[in-house]
Amino acid sequence: MQDHYPTRCAPEPQLLARSEPVARREWRAGAPLTAEQIAQFDRDGYLVLENVFSEAEIAALQAETGRLLGDPGGLKDETVIAEPGSREIRSIFEIHEQSRMMARLAADERLAGVASYLLDDEVYLHQSRLNYKPGFKGREFYWHSDFETWHAEDGMPRMRALSMSVLLAENTPNNGPLMVIPGSQHVFIACVGETPDDHYKESLRKQEYGVPDEDTLAELAHRQGIVAPTGKPGTVILFDCNTMHGSNGNITPFPRANAFLVYNAVSNRLEAPFAAAAPRPDFIAAREVKTIQPVSGSLEGVPA
């Protein structure tokens, strides 16, 4: 099994050139994105889509978010992740398996159709979660490339996946919005440190392995800059699996909530982990490929 992106196996961090395309398909008539949008995603590694969902759809999604956060006892225990040193909910994983509304959202052609086009393949959900950053107490998500972890600990072989963050509360410059380093998807930062057993039990709260070194981060940031996309509920921020990103803590009274969906190409299904003794559980990284058939129509009226 060839490892195109070795990581966590050398004493010093390394910068490796990406060996594959970002946008896998060029624009053509009938594409769900414009030629300019596809070019931006390929160049910058992220894209902001505004007004994707109607006010009624957003209201339905917000009501479902409130239900999930308000009754964590009705969810699978292992999927509910608390903030470090707190009982506040940080993330709820596998939301598409615990909510019909979230399953319908993940299959929506406005999301899954776009992902399938950019990845030039049928897609399935590698991971889904609700990210919640409560007012005053929401902690940061440190800089990282998702692909580094998915490759090292889940066995994702190639960079043929992308994430979509559906904003369910207004993301402002002040309440800990997503930050990205544009263009960072073109290089892979091989991290140092051997993966501990059951690393996910700590990393979902605070990641310490698979985190890039400060010198490399500084080099990337000085060269590429940092952008913090914001938006009102209904905005969708999509980014490549290898785009370097993170977010600050939230010390404002305004909570942040996003549905986070990871689409992987069916041809890029998981193998054995490349830098861990055992794969992470299925609720974090789906090993069964359930191909998505994109669904059209409104989310309004979909049962919880």
TORVEX-487365 format. One record per residue (C-alpha): residue number from 1; x, y, z. Coordinates in Angstrom, 2 decimals. Each point is the difference from the previous one (the first is absolute). Example, Ala and Ser with C-alpha at 12.3 -4.5 7.8 and 13.67 -1.06 7.14 Angstrom:
residues 2
- 1	12.30	-4.50	7.80;
- 2	1.37	3.44	-0.66;
//
This chain:
residues 304
- 1	0.00	0.00	0.00;
- 2	1.74	3.15	-1.21;
- 3	-0.07	2.98	2.35;
- 4	-0.06	3.17	-2.09;
- 5	-0.03	2.26	3.08;
- 6	2.15	-1.48	2.80;
- 7	-0.52	1.75	3.33;
- 8	0.76	-0.53	3.71;
- 9	3.00	-2.13	-0.93;
- 10	2.94	2.46	-0.08;
- 11	1.69	2.06	2.73;
- 12	-0.49	3.28	-1.90;
- 13	-3.05	1.41	-1.81;
- 14	0.07	-0.03	-3.79;
- 15	-1.76	1.87	-2.78;
- 16	-1.10	-2.30	-2.82;
- 17	-1.46	1.20	-3.29;
- 18	-3.55	-1.13	-0.69;
- 19	0.08	-2.60	-2.76;
- 20	-3.61	0.26	-1.19;
- 21	-2.55	2.61	-1.10;
- 22	-2.30	1.98	2.31;
- 23	-3.04	0.57	-2.22;
- 24	-0.26	-3.28	-1.90;
- 25	-2.38	1.24	-2.70;
- 26	0.04	3.17	-2.08;
- 27	-3.09	2.09	-0.60;
- 28	-2.49	-1.15	-2.60;
- 29	-3.57	0.92	-0.85;
- 30	-2.38	-1.13	2.74;
- 31	2.64	0.06	2.75;
- 32	-1.32	0.88	3.48;
- 33	2.70	2.69	0.33;
- 34	1.26	2.75	-2.28;
- 35	3.36	-0.20	-1.74;
- 36	1.25	2.76	2.31;
- 37	-1.08	-1.92	3.11;
- 38	1.73	-3.18	-1.13;
- 39	3.16	1.96	-0.80;
- 40	-0.07	1.65	3.44;
- 41	-0.42	-3.35	1.76;
- 42	2.90	-1.43	-1.97;
- 43	2.21	3.03	0.73;
- 44	-0.92	0.83	3.60;
- 45	-1.24	-3.32	1.36;
- 46	-3.29	1.42	1.27;
- 47	-3.21	1.56	-1.27;
- 48	-2.87	1.89	1.63;
- 49	-3.53	-0.59	-1.33;
- 50	-2.59	2.48	1.27;
- 51	-3.78	-0.39	0.29;
- 52	0.10	-3.70	-0.75;
- 53	-3.06	-0.72	2.18;
- 54	-3.21	1.93	0.49;
- 55	-1.01	1.61	3.28;
- 56	-2.57	-2.75	0.57;
- 57	2.61	-2.70	-0.57;
- 58	2.42	1.70	2.37;
- 59	-2.72	0.27	2.64;
- 60	-0.61	-3.75	-0.31;
- 61	3.74	-0.75	0.27;
- 62	0.36	2.29	3.02;
- 63	-2.94	-1.69	1.72;
- 64	1.63	-3.38	-0.58;
- 65	3.32	1.32	1.29;
- 66	-1.76	1.18	3.16;
- 67	-1.59	-3.42	0.43;
- 68	3.33	-1.81	-0.33;
- 69	1.79	2.34	2.42;
- 70	-2.91	0.03	2.43;
- 71	-0.31	-3.77	0.35;
- 72	3.49	-1.52	-0.18;
- 73	-1.27	-2.89	2.11;
- 74	-1.92	-1.20	-3.04;
- 75	3.19	-0.29	-2.05;
- 76	2.69	-2.67	-0.11;
- 77	2.27	0.77	2.95;
- 78	3.25	-0.33	-1.92;
- 79	-1.08	2.51	-2.65;
- 80	-0.44	2.89	2.46;
- 81	3.29	1.81	0.64;
- 82	0.32	2.57	2.81;
- 83	2.30	3.01	0.18;
- 84	3.29	-0.61	1.85;
- 85	-0.61	0.36	3.74;
- 86	-3.69	0.74	-0.53;
- 87	-3.37	-1.65	-0.51;
- 88	-0.83	2.35	-2.87;
- 89	-0.51	-1.87	-3.28;
- 90	2.79	0.55	-2.52;
- 91	-1.10	-2.40	-2.75;
- 92	-2.61	-2.63	-0.75;
- 93	1.27	-2.56	-2.51;
- 94	-1.91	-2.23	-2.40;
- 95	-2.92	2.44	-0.15;
- 96	-1.18	-1.44	-3.32;
- 97	-0.62	-3.33	1.75;
- 98	-1.83	1.57	2.95;
- 99	-2.20	2.54	-1.75;
- 100	-2.11	-0.40	-3.13;
- 101	0.24	3.74	-0.57;
- 102	3.82	-0.12	0.03;
- 103	0.01	-3.08	-2.24;
- 104	-2.17	1.88	-2.48;
- 105	2.30	3.03	0.23;
- 106	3.05	-2.15	-0.77;
- 107	-1.71	-1.47	-3.06;
- 108	-1.22	3.35	-1.35;
- 109	1.12	0.58	-3.57;
- 110	1.09	3.55	0.93;
- 111	2.70	-1.64	2.15;
- 112	0.55	-3.57	-1.15;
- 113	-0.43	0.96	-3.66;
- 114	2.66	2.68	0.28;
- 115	2.35	-2.37	1.84;
- 116	-0.47	-2.70	-2.62;
- 117	0.72	2.46	-2.78;
- 118	3.18	1.39	1.56;
- 119	1.29	-3.46	0.89;
- 120	-1.10	-1.44	-3.36;
- 121	-1.39	-3.14	1.60;
- 122	-2.93	-1.32	1.96;
- 123	0.34	0.93	3.65;
- 124	-0.79	-1.31	3.46;
- 125	0.16	1.53	3.46;
- 126	3.35	-0.60	1.63;
- 127	-1.10	1.96	3.07;
- 128	-2.80	2.25	1.22;
- 129	-0.28	2.09	3.12;
- 130	-1.60	3.00	1.60;
- 131	2.67	2.45	1.15;
- 132	-1.22	2.24	2.78;
- 133	1.98	2.85	1.49;
- 134	-2.02	1.36	2.95;
- 135	0.14	3.62	1.04;
- 136	2.78	0.94	2.44;
- 137	1.29	-3.61	0.31;
- 138	0.55	-1.29	-3.53;
- 139	3.59	-1.19	-0.37;
- 140	2.25	0.30	-3.03;
- 141	0.70	-2.60	-2.70;
- 142	3.75	0.21	-0.61;
- 143	1.52	0.18	-3.50;
- 144	-0.07	-3.30	-1.87;
- 145	-0.49	-1.73	-3.30;
- 146	-2.88	-2.44	0.27;
- 147	1.62	-2.24	-2.57;
- 148	3.09	-0.51	2.15;
- 149	-2.17	-1.59	2.70;
- 150	-2.28	-1.83	-2.40;
- 151	3.05	-1.43	-1.77;
- 152	1.98	-0.86	3.14;
- 153	-2.79	-1.31	2.23;
- 154	-2.82	-1.00	-2.38;
- 155	1.87	-1.25	-3.06;
- 156	-1.30	2.49	-2.59;
- 157	2.47	-0.61	-2.83;
- 158	-0.26	3.13	-2.18;
- 159	-1.16	3.62	0.13;
- 160	-3.36	-0.60	-1.63;
- 161	-2.33	1.26	2.72;
- 162	-1.44	3.33	1.09;
- 163	-1.90	1.48	2.91;
- 164	-3.10	2.16	0.08;
- 165	-0.87	2.16	2.98;
- 166	-3.66	1.06	-0.02;
- 167	-0.36	3.08	2.20;
- 168	-2.97	-0.38	2.37;
- 169	0.76	3.14	2.02;
- 170	1.61	3.20	-1.19;
- 171	3.76	-0.34	-0.20;
- 172	1.55	3.41	0.68;
- 173	3.63	1.14	0.21;
- 174	-0.40	-0.13	3.80;
- 175	-1.57	-3.34	0.94;
- 176	2.73	-2.37	-1.14;
- 177	-0.66	-0.46	-3.73;
- 178	1.88	-2.41	-2.20;
- 179	3.42	1.28	-1.10;
- 180	1.82	-1.37	-3.05;
- 181	3.39	0.52	-1.62;
- 182	-0.81	0.42	-3.72;
- 183	2.07	-2.18	-2.29;
- 184	1.25	-2.20	2.82;
- 185	-1.71	-3.01	-1.55;
- 186	2.84	-0.24	-2.53;
- 187	2.52	-1.20	2.61;
- 188	-0.16	-2.79	2.55;
- 189	1.59	0.59	3.39;
- 190	1.37	-3.27	1.33;
- 191	-0.29	0.24	3.79;
- 192	2.19	-1.49	2.72;
- 193	-0.92	-2.26	2.89;
- 194	-1.20	-3.59	0.11;
- 195	-3.78	-0.38	0.24;
- 196	-1.03	-1.21	3.50;
- 197	-2.50	-2.83	0.34;
- 198	-3.61	1.21	0.03;
- 199	1.22	3.48	-0.84;
- 200	-3.50	1.10	-1.03;
- 201	-1.18	-0.03	3.62;
- 202	2.16	3.04	0.66;
- 203	0.37	1.54	-3.46;
- 204	-3.73	0.62	-0.44;
- 205	0.23	2.36	2.98;
- 206	3.51	1.33	-0.58;
- 207	2.33	-1.23	-2.71;
- 208	3.71	-0.35	0.78;
- 209	1.22	-2.49	-2.62;
- 210	-0.46	0.77	-3.69;
- 211	0.40	3.70	0.79;
- 212	2.41	1.89	-2.28;
- 213	3.05	1.67	1.48;
- 214	-0.01	3.75	0.62;
- 215	2.87	0.80	-2.38;
- 216	-1.75	-1.62	-2.96;
- 217	-3.31	1.61	0.93;
- 218	1.68	3.39	0.21;
- 219	1.63	-0.51	-3.38;
- 220	-3.33	-0.92	-1.60;
- 221	-1.89	2.85	1.65;
- 222	2.58	2.65	-0.93;
- 223	0.05	-1.24	-3.58;
- 224	-3.71	-0.71	-0.53;
- 225	-1.81	2.12	2.60;
- 226	-2.92	-0.99	2.21;
- 227	-3.69	0.41	-0.89;
- 228	-2.98	-0.35	2.35;
- 229	-3.17	-0.58	-2.06;
- 230	-3.14	1.12	1.81;
- 231	-3.67	-0.06	-0.85;
- 232	-3.57	-0.19	1.10;
- 233	-1.90	-3.25	0.55;
- 234	-0.43	-1.81	-3.30;
- 235	3.51	0.75	-1.20;
- 236	2.11	-3.02	-0.96;
- 237	3.79	0.03	0.26;
- 238	1.65	-2.85	-1.85;
- 239	3.70	-0.78	0.12;
- 240	2.43	-2.60	-1.26;
- 241	1.04	-2.79	2.34;
- 242	3.58	1.29	0.16;
- 243	-0.73	3.70	0.51;
- 244	1.65	1.23	3.20;
- 245	-2.69	1.36	2.31;
- 246	-0.93	0.67	3.62;
- 247	-2.09	2.36	2.12;
- 248	0.37	2.17	3.06;
- 249	-1.93	-0.41	3.23;
- 250	-3.32	1.78	0.48;
- 251	-0.04	2.50	2.87;
- 252	-3.04	1.85	-1.34;
- 253	-3.55	-0.71	1.22;
- 254	-0.92	-1.12	-3.54;
- 255	0.22	-3.77	-0.56;
- 256	1.20	-1.51	-3.25;
- 257	-1.56	-3.15	-1.46;
- 258	0.88	-1.75	-3.26;
- 259	-0.97	-3.30	-1.57;
- 260	3.24	-1.52	-1.26;
- 261	-0.14	-2.57	-2.81;
- 262	2.97	-1.80	-1.55;
- 263	-0.46	-1.46	-3.48;
- 264	2.50	-2.58	-1.22;
- 265	0.24	-1.42	-3.51;
- 266	-1.19	-3.60	-0.22;
- 267	3.26	-0.85	-1.77;
- 268	1.91	1.39	3.01;
- 269	-1.47	-2.37	2.60;
- 270	1.98	-0.60	3.16;
- 271	2.85	-2.48	0.32;
- 272	2.02	-0.95	3.08;
- 273	1.25	3.06	1.95;
- 274	3.34	1.29	-1.28;
- 275	1.31	1.16	3.40;
- 276	-2.10	-1.60	2.74;
- 277	-0.27	-3.48	1.47;
- 278	-3.76	-0.23	-0.52;
- 279	-2.66	1.99	-1.86;
- 280	-2.22	2.46	1.82;
- 281	-3.62	-1.07	0.69;
- 282	-2.60	0.15	-2.77;
- 283	-1.85	2.91	1.58;
- 284	3.08	2.14	-0.77;
- 285	1.07	-1.60	-3.28;
- 286	-2.47	-2.13	-1.94;
- 287	1.57	-3.15	-1.37;
- 288	-3.21	-1.18	-1.64;
- 289	-0.56	1.86	-3.27;
- 290	-3.62	1.12	-0.35;
- 291	-0.11	1.79	-3.34;
- 292	-2.13	3.15	0.10;
- 293	-2.67	0.50	-2.61;
- 294	-0.51	3.80	0.03;
- 295	-3.56	1.09	0.80;
- 296	-1.70	3.16	-1.22;
- 297	-2.74	2.05	1.64;
- 298	-0.49	2.00	3.16;
- 299	1.13	-1.09	3.46;
- 300	-3.13	1.56	1.47;
- 301	-2.33	-2.65	1.35;
- 302	2.63	-2.75	0.31;
- 303	-0.72	-1.80	3.30;
- 304	2.54	0.13	2.83;
//
